[in-house]
Amino acid sequence: MPTEPPVTMSPVTMPPDSNPFDHALSPARPFSGEEREAVYRAIETRRDVRDQFLPDPLPDDLIERLLRAAHSAPSVGFMQPWNFTLVTDGAVRQAAWVAFSRANEEAAAMFTGEKQALYRSLKLEGIRKAPLS
């Protein structure tokens, strides 16, 4: 298995004017019928998407909207214990894939027969296919 090159990645930081801690939370209100239907439609029509990526680059405004939504997502005490790292460099993505591949092979080796076949059928390597990781 190839060795991975040294890689450094920096976490995504939001612009100062978009810090989620700087805004007041909106008061909760019931969802409208249209909003409820949109939530149910998303739940009912979305499935495993780890292997269904379009190769097109994502527009910066879409990435910003997604990060704003993620940074505003609920967490206990609004602590939001997560970080996001956007990986755009092909060499970095390849290095991450090499590390994933090694770990994935180790995990597959823990199973035998049908369980190993099931594990290997999981779509776990989207990092090479997604336009942004």
Contacts in CASP RR format, 6 or more apart in sequence:
PFRMAT RR
TARGET T0000
AUTHOR 0000-0000-0000
METHOD contacts of the structure
MODEL  1
MPTEPPVTMSPVTMPPDSNPFDHALSPARPFSGEEREAVYRAIETRRDVR
DQFLPDPLPDDLIERLLRAAHSAPSVGFMQPWNFTLVTDGAVRQAAWVAF
SRANEEAAAMFTGEKQALYRSLKLEGIRKAPLS
1 98 0 8 1.000
1 101 0 8 1.000
1 102 0 8 1.000
1 105 0 8 1.000
2 98 0 8 1.000
3 98 0 8 1.000
4 95 0 8 1.000
4 98 0 8 1.000
4 99 0 8 1.000
5 91 0 8 1.000
5 95 0 8 1.000
7 91 0 8 1.000
7 92 0 8 1.000
7 95 0 8 1.000
7 96 0 8 1.000
9 85 0 8 1.000
9 87 0 8 1.000
9 92 0 8 1.000
10 85 0 8 1.000
11 83 0 8 1.000
11 84 0 8 1.000
11 85 0 8 1.000
12 67 0 8 1.000
12 83 0 8 1.000
12 84 0 8 1.000
12 85 0 8 1.000
12 86 0 8 1.000
14 20 0 8 1.000
14 67 0 8 1.000
14 68 0 8 1.000
14 71 0 8 1.000
18 64 0 8 1.000
18 68 0 8 1.000
18 71 0 8 1.000
20 68 0 8 1.000
20 71 0 8 1.000
20 72 0 8 1.000
20 80 0 8 1.000
21 78 0 8 1.000
25 78 0 8 1.000
31 39 0 8 1.000
48 123 0 8 1.000
50 123 0 8 1.000
50 124 0 8 1.000
50 126 0 8 1.000
51 123 0 8 1.000
51 125 0 8 1.000
51 126 0 8 1.000
51 129 0 8 1.000
53 126 0 8 1.000
53 129 0 8 1.000
53 130 0 8 1.000
53 131 0 8 1.000
54 131 0 8 1.000
55 129 0 8 1.000
55 131 0 8 1.000
56 131 0 8 1.000
57 131 0 8 1.000
57 132 0 8 1.000
58 131 0 8 1.000
58 132 0 8 1.000
63 86 0 8 1.000
63 132 0 8 1.000
67 84 0 8 1.000
70 82 0 8 1.000
70 84 0 8 1.000
71 80 0 8 1.000
73 80 0 8 1.000
75 81 0 8 1.000
75 82 0 8 1.000
86 132 0 8 1.000
86 133 0 8 1.000
87 93 0 8 1.000
87 96 0 8 1.000
87 127 0 8 1.000
87 132 0 8 1.000
87 133 0 8 1.000
88 132 0 8 1.000
93 127 0 8 1.000
93 128 0 8 1.000
93 133 0 8 1.000
94 128 0 8 1.000
96 127 0 8 1.000
96 133 0 8 1.000
97 125 0 8 1.000
97 127 0 8 1.000
97 128 0 8 1.000
100 124 0 8 1.000
100 125 0 8 1.000
100 127 0 8 1.000
101 125 0 8 1.000
104 124 0 8 1.000
104 125 0 8 1.000
107 119 0 8 1.000
108 116 0 8 1.000
108 119 0 8 1.000
108 120 0 8 1.000
111 118 0 8 1.000
111 119 0 8 1.000
126 133 0 8 1.000
127 133 0 8 1.000
END
